[in-house]
Amino acid sequence: MPKRAKADELTGGSKDVNPQWFTMQVQQTVADVNTTAQIPLPVQRLAQKDGKALVFEILKIWSDGPFLLVNNGTFIFLGAYLTTKNPNVAGVVGITVPQEFQLKGNGSTIWYVNKETGVHAAGTASTVLTIEPDQFDLSDAAGHGVLVATDQVFLTVISQLTGSSNVTGALNGFTIKCLYRWKEITLPEYISIVQSQQ
């Protein structure tokens, strides 16, 4: 029988073993224009020890995004990205493939999801079946999640790859629910995380 992790092992000493929900939303106000929402993180109310810092730890994410409906002969791309840095892609239509790959691989990117739908070779619209919300487990096998040491995060929605003439023609948005708790870490570790995420 595996050994059960203690509260201090999971939370670094904060003992905040009961995760809470935090909801984030982004919504386009102009159809297919990249949109970024700057979202302040909750303020922690736990006691803080000398030489320690409390950080936001994301364990899981549930994601709801718009249903993609396409006509014959089209291809549609829709993506959402949760980052600790502003990706600076808002206000324009579309994103290039290199930009999108860079955003996925960026160290400030916590999570992302893509929805794509296209056509069959015969030219009939493909059917995409999605069961929502999509669930993403960001924790490791020991129950530790992703640490965020910034005061805010950025949730971005993109609905076209540059070079494609196919747009959704809709106001797209994403809602994500984070399961989070507070984790206590040393100040050197906190400074290291802050430097990597800002």
PyMOL commands that set and color helices and strands:
alter all, ss='L'
color gray80, all
select helices_A, chain A and resi 7-11+97-105+187-197
alter helices_A, ss='H'
color red, helices_A
select strands_A, chain A and resi 20-27+35-40+52-64+76-83+109-117+134-137+146-148+152-158+173-186
alter strands_A, ss='S'
color yellow, strands_A
deselect
rebuild
show_as cartoon
